[in-house]
């Protein structure tokens, strides 16, 4: 019985230590999520503005540019999947990977070869474990992204998009990431970045006519890398805020579960101690009765 009490004491001590770790990680995520949300919100206006600018330029009827030119029978698509570097964030990375898997299956049903580009060690581990090929992987600082990494990813994707298909190029670019909607809701989404889908609007003010110097094509050539980089960086910031929110919830849940385990082990330890005391008293009473009868 004493050995059983020692086991429960060890379990209580180890669970208490884990609870301290969970609580510390929850506090770290909580302290960082405010800054991550501010960065995501600050980057969003620029990304939306440059998207509107590119759409306005590309909507001109007399412009023929690779940014909006659709291939009649696209055969290859690049998919950038954004996950986290570290775990302990609940189903955050799993949900993004599921969304990427569904998009990949849809593209393959359409007869397209999919070229995965991965961001985050969780995506790399997912593909490595299944012996799947991928073009490039970027890791490091997924919970605190920087614009230099977004520029590097953007250049890689744009170069691949501009290459002829027969030389290994792609016809379409897709982005899969987690959109931060609120502290309690983050939604994995998939968007096509290229070719740009230009919506025709009957309202003349929506896309006014422009005159370009030297040409609209050169303007789009200059905007293309900036457009891709801004979309990628905005997605990285949204994913960062979503990762921290998911980690904060996961660590809070883990700390609550640790509290429940500690209460359970404490109750079992007390029951074992009470049973041990009861047994000792029974033995003493039995010994006294035996002496009295003799």
VOPAGU-2260 file (C-alpha; in pm, 1 decimal, decimal comma):
REM VOPAGU-2260
SITE   aa  ch    i         X         Y         Z
SITE  UNK   A    0       0,0       0,0       0,0
SITE  UNK   A    1     285,6     238,5      73,6
SITE  UNK   A    2     432,0     171,7    -271,7
SITE  UNK   A    3     100,1     267,9    -430,3
SITE  UNK   A    4      98,6     598,8    -241,5
SITE  UNK   A    5     451,7     672,5    -365,6
SITE  UNK   A    6     339,8     606,6    -724,2
SITE  UNK   A    7      54,6     855,4    -691,4
SITE  UNK   A    8     288,0    1114,0    -536,3
SITE  UNK   A    9     528,0    1076,2    -830,3
SITE  UNK   A   10     242,7    1115,1   -1078,0
SITE  UNK   A   11     119,9    1427,5    -899,1
SITE  UNK   A   12     470,5    1577,5    -899,9
SITE  UNK   A   13     531,5    1503,1   -1270,8
SITE  UNK   A   14     188,0    1631,5   -1373,9
SITE  UNK   A   15     243,1    1949,9   -1171,6
SITE  UNK   A   16     574,6    2005,9   -1351,2
SITE  UNK   A   17     407,0    1960,2   -1690,3
SITE  UNK   A   18     129,9    2197,3   -1587,5
SITE  UNK   A   19     389,2    2467,1   -1516,4
SITE  UNK   A   20     533,5    2419,4   -1866,7
SITE  UNK   A   21     187,9    2436,0   -2027,3
SITE  UNK   A   22     101,4    2747,3   -1829,1
SITE  UNK   A   23     428,0    2917,4   -1927,0
SITE  UNK   A   24     373,0    2840,3   -2296,8
SITE  UNK   A   25      15,6    2966,8   -2272,0
SITE  UNK   A   26     136,3    3295,2   -2122,3
SITE  UNK   A   27     407,8    3331,7   -2389,5
SITE  UNK   A   28     157,7    3273,8   -2670,2
SITE  UNK   A   29     -88,6    3514,9   -2509,2
SITE  UNK   A   30     175,0    3786,0   -2479,0
SITE  UNK   A   31     283,7    3749,3   -2843,5
SITE  UNK   A   32     -52,3    3714,4   -3012,7
SITE  UNK   A   33    -137,5    4083,9   -2975,6
SITE  UNK   A   34     170,1    4188,5   -3171,8
SITE  UNK   A   35     106,1    3919,4   -3432,4
SITE  UNK   A   36    -250,7    4041,7   -3483,4
SITE  UNK   A   37    -133,1    4401,1   -3516,0
SITE  UNK   A   38     125,7    4302,1   -3778,6
SITE  UNK   A   39    -132,1    4106,0   -3976,3
SITE  UNK   A   40    -381,3    4392,8   -3968,2
SITE  UNK   A   41    -111,9    4645,2   -4062,6
SITE  UNK   A   42      -3,4    4443,0   -4367,1
SITE  UNK   A   43    -354,7    4374,3   -4492,7
SITE  UNK   A   44    -432,9    4724,1   -4634,5
SITE  UNK   A   45    -117,4    4722,6   -4849,6
SITE  UNK   A   46    -188,2    4371,3   -4978,5
SITE  UNK   A   47    -549,2    4467,6   -5062,5
SITE  UNK   A   48    -441,6    4795,0   -5222,9
SITE  UNK   A   49    -180,8    4638,3   -5450,3
SITE  UNK   A   50    -427,8    4364,2   -5545,0
SITE  UNK   A   51    -681,9    4630,2   -5643,7
SITE  UNK   A   52    -415,5    4819,4   -5836,2
SITE  UNK   A   53    -307,2    4510,3   -6026,4
SITE  UNK   A   54    -670,4    4421,5   -6096,8
SITE  UNK   A   55    -740,7    4772,3   -6223,2
SITE  UNK   A   56    -442,1    4766,5   -6458,6
SITE  UNK   A   57    -507,4    4412,7   -6575,1
SITE  UNK   A   58    -875,3    4485,7   -6644,5
SITE  UNK   A   59    -789,0    4697,4   -6948,1
SITE  UNK   A   60    -917,8    4517,8   -7255,6
SITE  UNK   A   61    -611,9    4577,9   -7470,4
SITE  UNK   A   62    -359,9    4431,3   -7224,7
SITE  UNK   A   63    -215,0    4086,3   -7280,2
SITE  UNK   A   64       5,4    3992,4   -6985,9
SITE  UNK   A   65     115,2    3671,1   -6815,6
SITE  UNK   A   66     -42,8    3798,0   -6492,7
SITE  UNK   A   67    -395,4    3749,7   -6628,2
SITE  UNK   A   68    -341,7    3532,0   -6932,3
SITE  UNK   A   69    -502,1    3194,4   -6874,1
SITE  UNK   A   70    -364,0    2881,9   -7034,1
SITE  UNK   A   71    -630,0    2692,2   -7223,7
SITE  UNK   A   72    -524,6    2353,0   -7086,9
SITE  UNK   A   73    -312,8    2404,2   -6773,6
SITE  UNK   A   74    -106,0    2098,3   -6692,3
SITE  UNK   A   75      95,4    2194,4   -6382,3
SITE  UNK   A   76      17,7    2394,5   -6068,6
SITE  UNK   A   77     236,6    2502,9   -5778,2
SITE  UNK   A   78      84,1    2491,4   -5428,4
SITE  UNK   A   79     244,5    2676,0   -5136,4
SITE  UNK   A   80     135,6    2520,0   -4804,2
SITE  UNK   A   81     199,9    2714,7   -4482,4
SITE  UNK   A   82     226,3    2524,2   -4154,2
SITE  UNK   A   83     414,8    2576,8   -3828,2
SITE  UNK   A   84     768,6    2486,6   -3726,7
SITE  UNK   A   85     670,2    2365,1   -3381,0
SITE  UNK   A   86     392,8    2155,1   -3239,3
SITE  UNK   A   87     185,1    2204,7   -2924,4
SITE  UNK   A   88     -67,3    2404,3   -3126,0
SITE  UNK   A   89    -356,2    2159,4   -3137,9
SITE  UNK   A   90    -474,8    2068,7   -3487,6
SITE  UNK   A   91    -339,3    2387,8   -3646,2
SITE  UNK   A   92     -92,2    2227,2   -3889,5
SITE  UNK   A   93    -312,0    1920,7   -3942,2
SITE  UNK   A   94    -602,3    2134,3   -4062,9
SITE  UNK   A   95    -382,4    2324,4   -4309,2
SITE  UNK   A   96    -237,2    2000,9   -4444,2
SITE  UNK   A   97    -588,3    1857,7   -4487,4
SITE  UNK   A   98    -687,9    2167,4   -4684,2
SITE  UNK   A   99    -376,5    2128,4   -4897,1
SITE  UNK   A  100    -455,2    1760,8   -4954,4
SITE  UNK   A  101    -809,4    1841,2   -5069,6
SITE  UNK   A  102    -681,3    2110,4   -5306,8
SITE  UNK   A  103    -415,6    1874,0   -5442,8
SITE  UNK   A  104    -676,5    1603,8   -5504,9
SITE  UNK   A  105    -902,3    1854,1   -5684,2
SITE  UNK   A  106    -621,8    1975,9   -5910,0
SITE  UNK   A  107    -522,2    1620,6   -5996,6
SITE  UNK   A  108    -881,9    1538,0   -6083,6
SITE  UNK   A  109    -859,6    1826,2   -6331,7
SITE  UNK   A  110    -557,6    1658,6   -6490,6
SITE  UNK   A  111    -289,5    1886,5   -6344,3
SITE  UNK   A  112      45,2    1788,0   -6196,6
SITE  UNK   A  113      92,4    1943,3   -5851,8
SITE  UNK   A  114     427,9    2086,1   -5742,4
SITE  UNK   A  115     424,2    2137,5   -5362,5
SITE  UNK   A  116     618,4    2419,1   -5196,4
SITE  UNK   A  117     633,3    2388,9   -4819,2
SITE  UNK   A  118     665,5    2646,7   -4542,0
SITE  UNK   A  119     718,4    2507,4   -4191,8
SITE  UNK   A  120     876,9    2194,2   -4047,8
SITE  UNK   A  121     539,4    2028,0   -3988,6
SITE  UNK   A  122     467,8    2026,6   -4362,1
SITE  UNK   A  123     817,6    1895,9   -4432,2
SITE  UNK   A  124     774,0    1614,3   -4177,2
SITE  UNK   A  125     433,9    1527,9   -4327,6
SITE  UNK   A  126     579,8    1488,2   -4677,8
SITE  UNK   A  127     902,3    1319,1   -4564,9
SITE  UNK   A  128     714,1    1060,3   -4359,6
SITE  UNK   A  129     508,8     963,4   -4666,9
SITE  UNK   A  130     810,0     975,7   -4904,6
SITE  UNK   A  131     646,9    1244,1   -5114,7
SITE  UNK   A  132     844,9    1480,0   -5332,5
SITE  UNK   A  133     831,4    1857,5   -5297,0
SITE  UNK   A  134    1009,0    2137,1   -5478,1
SITE  UNK   A  135    1138,5    2355,0   -5193,3
SITE  UNK   A  136    1090,0    2390,5   -4820,1
SITE  UNK   A  137    1141,3    2697,5   -4600,3
SITE  UNK   A  138    1163,7    2664,1   -4222,3
SITE  UNK   A  139    1226,0    2892,2   -3927,2
SITE  UNK   A  140    1029,7    3165,1   -3748,9
SITE  UNK   A  141     683,6    3064,0   -3867,0
SITE  UNK   A  142     540,9    3232,6   -3556,4
SITE  UNK   A  143     736,9    3552,4   -3629,3
SITE  UNK   A  144     780,1    3585,0   -4008,7
SITE  UNK   A  145     992,5    3849,1   -4180,5
SITE  UNK   A  146     952,9    4018,0   -4517,0
SITE  UNK   A  147    1287,8    3887,3   -4645,4
SITE  UNK   A  148    1158,3    3531,1   -4633,3
SITE  UNK   A  149     838,1    3636,6   -4813,0
SITE  UNK   A  150    1048,2    3799,0   -5086,0
SITE  UNK   A  151    1257,1    3483,3   -5122,4
SITE  UNK   A  152     948,2    3265,0   -5155,3
SITE  UNK   A  153     788,3    3513,6   -5394,5
SITE  UNK   A  154    1091,5    3521,2   -5624,5
SITE  UNK   A  155    1103,8    3142,3   -5633,1
SITE  UNK   A  156     737,3    3108,8   -5725,4
SITE  UNK   A  157     737,8    3388,7   -5981,3
SITE  UNK   A  158    1045,1    3243,3   -6154,4
SITE  UNK   A  159     873,4    2905,2   -6171,0
SITE  UNK   A  160     555,2    3063,6   -6305,5
SITE  UNK   A  161     738,7    3253,5   -6578,0
SITE  UNK   A  162     923,0    2944,3   -6698,1
SITE  UNK   A  163     775,8    2755,5   -6994,0
SITE  UNK   A  164     586,8    2444,2   -6888,2
SITE  UNK   A  165     811,3    2219,8   -7093,7
SITE  UNK   A  166    1110,7    2353,1   -6896,2
SITE  UNK   A  167     953,2    2274,8   -6560,1
SITE  UNK   A  168     738,3    2584,9   -6520,7
SITE  UNK   A  169     385,4    2596,6   -6381,6
SITE  UNK   A  170      62,4    2739,8   -6519,1
SITE  UNK   A  171     -99,5    2830,2   -6185,4
SITE  UNK   A  172       4,2    2933,9   -5835,0
SITE  UNK   A  173    -202,3    2848,4   -5527,9
SITE  UNK   A  174    -162,8    2948,6   -5163,9
SITE  UNK   A  175    -288,2    2742,6   -4866,5
SITE  UNK   A  176    -271,8    2901,1   -4521,3
SITE  UNK   A  177    -477,4    2966,7   -4207,3
SITE  UNK   A  178    -683,1    3283,1   -4210,0
SITE  UNK   A  179    -711,6    3456,1   -3872,1
SITE  UNK   A  180   -1074,7    3548,8   -3812,8
SITE  UNK   A  181   -1086,8    3579,9   -3434,1
SITE  UNK   A  182    -921,4    3446,9   -3121,6
SITE  UNK   A  183   -1151,3    3145,2   -3125,4
SITE  UNK   A  184   -1177,8    3085,1   -3500,6
SITE  UNK   A  185    -901,7    3034,6   -3755,8
SITE  UNK   A  186    -997,5    2890,9   -4092,4
SITE  UNK   A  187    -767,1    2707,3   -4339,4
SITE  UNK   A  188    -819,3    2859,2   -4684,2
SITE  UNK   A  189    -684,5    2811,4   -5037,1
SITE  UNK   A  190    -652,9    3092,7   -5292,2
SITE  UNK   A  191    -524,1    3109,6   -5646,6
SITE  UNK   A  192    -264,9    3382,8   -5680,4
SITE  UNK   A  193    -184,4    3345,9   -6049,8
SITE  UNK   A  194    -328,1    3387,5   -6305,1
SITE  UNK   A  195    -511,2    3675,5   -6143,6
SITE  UNK   A  196    -889,3    3647,8   -6163,2
SITE  UNK   A  197   -1010,4    3985,4   -6292,9
SITE  UNK   A  198   -1378,0    4054,8   -6221,0
SITE  UNK   A  199   -1560,3    4251,6   -6484,7
SITE  UNK   A  200   -1774,0    4520,5   -6323,0
SITE  UNK   A  201   -2040,8    4725,1   -6500,4
SITE  UNK   A  202   -1960,4    5018,7   -6275,2
SITE  UNK   A  203   -1712,8    5236,4   -6462,0
SITE  UNK   A  204   -1577,0    5378,1   -6139,4
SITE  UNK   A  205   -1471,1    5032,0   -6025,9
SITE  UNK   A  206   -1201,3    5005,7   -6296,0
SITE  UNK   A  207   -1144,5    5345,8   -6458,8
SITE  UNK   A  208    -949,1    5378,9   -6782,3
SITE  UNK   A  209    -579,4    5453,8   -6749,4
SITE  UNK   A  210    -306,2    5581,1   -6974,5
SITE  UNK   A  211      33,1    5422,7   -6914,5
SITE  UNK   A  212     385,2    5544,0   -6968,3
SITE  UNK   A  213     576,1    5368,8   -7110,1
SITE  UNK   A  214     326,9    5076,3   -7131,2
SITE  UNK   A  215      78,5    4880,3   -6923,9
SITE  UNK   A  216     279,2    4562,2   -6974,0
SITE  UNK   A  217     586,3    4718,0   -6812,0
SITE  UNK   A  218     373,7    4841,1   -6521,4
SITE  UNK   A  219     246,1    4488,5   -6467,2
SITE  UNK   A  220     599,7    4350,8   -6496,3
SITE  UNK   A  221     698,0    4577,4   -6207,7
SITE  UNK   A  222     386,1    4499,7   -6002,9
SITE  UNK   A  223     395,1    4122,4   -6046,1
SITE  UNK   A  224     669,1    4041,0   -5790,2
SITE  UNK   A  225     536,6    4301,9   -5545,2
SITE  UNK   A  226     186,9    4158,9   -5573,0
SITE  UNK   A  227     303,9    3802,6   -5504,4
SITE  UNK   A  228     535,0    3907,1   -5219,0
SITE  UNK   A  229     263,8    4113,7   -5049,4
SITE  UNK   A  230      10,0    3830,8   -5074,2
SITE  UNK   A  231     258,6    3579,8   -4934,4
SITE  UNK   A  232     373,2    3807,6   -4651,3
SITE  UNK   A  233      15,5    3890,6   -4554,4
SITE  UNK   A  234     -65,3    3518,0   -4548,7
SITE  UNK   A  235     245,1    3447,9   -4336,6
SITE  UNK   A  236     135,2    3707,7   -4081,8
SITE  UNK   A  237    -220,2    3570,5   -4071,3
SITE  UNK   A  238     -80,1    3219,4   -4027,2
SITE  UNK   A  239     149,4    3342,3   -3749,2
SITE  UNK   A  240    -139,6    3495,5   -3554,2
SITE  UNK   A  241    -346,2    3179,6   -3611,3
SITE  UNK   A  242     -61,7    2958,6   -3489,3
SITE  UNK   A  243     -19,4    3157,3   -3168,2
SITE  UNK   A  244    -394,9    3158,7   -3104,7
SITE  UNK   A  245    -410,8    2782,6   -3160,3
SITE  UNK   A  246    -113,2    2727,9   -2928,1
SITE  UNK   A  247    -266,9    2946,7   -2656,8
SITE  UNK   A  248    -590,1    2745,0   -2667,1
SITE  UNK   A  249    -406,0    2412,3   -2676,9
SITE  UNK   A  250    -185,4    2501,9   -2379,9
SITE  UNK   A  251    -483,4    2627,9   -2178,4
SITE  UNK   A  252    -664,5    2301,5   -2247,4
SITE  UNK   A  253    -353,5    2102,9   -2151,9
SITE  UNK   A  254    -316,8    2297,0   -1825,3
SITE  UNK   A  255    -684,4    2238,5   -1744,3
SITE  UNK   A  256    -642,4    1866,5   -1814,1
SITE  UNK   A  257    -335,5    1861,6   -1588,6
SITE  UNK   A  258    -543,9    2016,6   -1309,8
SITE  UNK   A  259    -802,1    1743,3   -1355,1
SITE  UNK   A  260    -534,9    1472,6   -1343,6
SITE  UNK   A  261    -384,0    1622,6   -1027,7
SITE  UNK   A  262    -725,9    1620,1    -858,3
SITE  UNK   A  263    -780,4    1260,3    -967,5
SITE  UNK   A  264    -438,7    1141,3    -845,7
SITE  UNK   A  265    -481,0    1332,1    -518,8
SITE  UNK   A  266    -814,2    1159,9    -456,9
SITE  UNK   A  267    -661,8     818,1    -533,7
SITE  UNK   A  268    -365,0     891,6    -308,8
SITE  UNK   A  269    -594,7     993,7     -22,7
SITE  UNK   A  270    -805,1     679,9     -72,5
SITE  UNK   A  271    -493,3     465,9     -66,8
SITE  UNK   A  272    -369,2     639,0     249,5
SITE  UNK   A  273    -707,1     596,0     417,5
SITE  UNK   A  274    -712,4     227,4     321,9
SITE  UNK   A  275    -361,2     185,2     464,7
SITE  UNK   A  276    -460,9     351,1     792,6
SITE  UNK   A  277    -777,0     141,1     810,7
SITE  UNK   A  278    -575,3    -176,3     756,4
SITE  UNK   A  279    -324,9     -82,1    1028,6
SITE  UNK   A  280    -606,6      -9,8    1274,3
SITE  UNK   A  281    -770,9    -340,8    1191,4
SITE  UNK   A  282    -444,8    -523,7    1256,3
SITE  UNK   A  283    -397,6    -344,3    1591,4
SITE  UNK   A  284    -753,5    -422,9    1702,9
SITE  UNK   A  285    -715,4    -783,7    1593,0
SITE  UNK   A  286    -387,7    -812,9    1786,0
SITE  UNK   A  287    -542,4    -659,3    2099,1
SITE  UNK   A  288    -839,9    -895,4    2079,8
SITE  UNK   A  289    -605,2   -1189,7    2042,9
SITE  UNK   A  290    -405,9   -1088,3    2350,9
SITE  UNK   A  291    -723,2   -1030,9    2551,3
SITE  UNK   A  292    -864,0   -1371,3    2464,9
SITE  UNK   A  293    -540,2   -1547,0    2551,2
